[in-house]
Amino acid sequence: MIRLSNVHKTYPARRGSPEHVALRGIDLDIAAGEIVGVIGRSGAGKSTLIRCINLLERPTSGSVIVDGTDVTTLSKRDLPLFRRQLGMVFQHFNLLSSRTVYDNIALPLELAGASKAEIAAAIDPLLPLVGLEDKRDRYPAELSGGQKQRVGIARALSSNPKVVLCDEVTSALDPETTRQILSLLRDINKRLGLTMVVITHEMAVVKQLCDRVAVMDGGVIVEQGAVEGIFADPQHPTTQSLLADEFLDFKPAHPAGVSASPVSSGPVAQTLSNGTEG
Amino acid sequence: MWSTLLPILGQATLETLYMVFASLAIGTAIGLPLGVLLATSGRGELFEAPVFQKTIGPIVNATRSVPFIILAVAIIPFTRLLVGTSIGTSAAIVPLTVAAIPFIARIIEGAVREVDSGLSEAAHAMGARPLQVVIKVLLPEALPGIIHGLTLTAVTLIGYSAMVGAVGAGGLGDLGIRYGYQRFRPDVMAAVVITLIVVVQAVQMLGDHLARRADKRNI
């Protein structure tokens, strides 16, 4: 469905900032209907990578083939038409504050010139799918973070895309909401057979949502494979350290005192106990 | 005495409103696209045109630097060319509009730049064409700021319209100068000033109300 071959992206030097190489030869194959995670720390190049798929960023070299078309060769006129076949969901939702939930979801269809009836026919089944039937005429300012992201997901689905790109979609949400949004995405993938590319810095997201994962560091993919395999036997140090973060995340849940937690035995704690003694 | 003054005051108020809203309307028709272009013609932006931005910016600034009363006198030949005369209410609309255009352009530019760049990115990702980004995303999202800015422009134009009274344009400023100042009628001057205060207050309240209605960011 999506094939990136030897994709490079270099941001030219600007006043005050030197040339920046974001991607150094990315090769990635994504099959139809599969959910592929791209994980890495900030600055690893994963945001640039996902933006090369819908050409929000133009690769410096290499090819990006989506559904049989090399999208880097598309003209300025054809590029919007291609983008309408892709949905994108964002970390900060990027909803229009001036539009209601319904009108936000309708936007991609309006842009494509759909009639009011066509828009209604597309959105009416989407609202229950994302659980927003009762929020139809609300404005984004009246919604919680999780609800806003549901609108973002519905908007990405409204033009009936083959591919949905998810850019850190749960990074602004609390753990419980994250869990709900991820299971919604998983459910949508199963029901609609969509291909999804998921950018994240959290292994928990990969574990819950993805079929396969590519680990990025310094603009290259250092390791990729099925999620179970990567979790069971991480080869690259970056993967190992990302997995270690994941393990650390669970630590505070353990009863205090069992492990030598650096916080409770640190200088602060000592100062406190000194204080009570004095 | 007041029975003769009131109709004159009413007439002058209407003339002022006519001058202000005509120049505001024409000024917006030209200043709005200009402001959008100023906000979106930078490098890597929607309508990339660095040369346009580098030339039009200084022209806008230059027009805004000229004191209004000097501008009004300086463009009298241009006004004659357009309206056929340089005297009267309709003629006054020309300098008022010329002063309003760069003012409005900068206000629109500012309001459009305030729109979160993530929204433009989302629009591009949805397959919006450049003009669609402006019409469907940038302008609706900038609307509260635009309304505030146009209100500010209207109030400034009310002040300017009183100044064009000095060059024979009619309106409240003209009334104040001819009756209040030249005929030593402090009562007329006071009536003119009070009317101006009421008009400005009303315009500001209307603008605030419309901006609040357009703003869905805090509900």
Interface residues (C-beta under 8 A of the other chain):
Chain A: N54 L56 L79 P80 L81 F82 R83 R84 L86 M88 F90 H92 N94 L96 S97 S98 R99 L107 P108 E110 L111 A112 Y139 P140 A141 E142 R155 S159 L165
Chain B: D116 G118 L119 E121 A122 A123 H124 A125 M126 G127 A128 R129 Q132 K136 V137 P140 E141 L143 A214 K216 R217 N218 I219
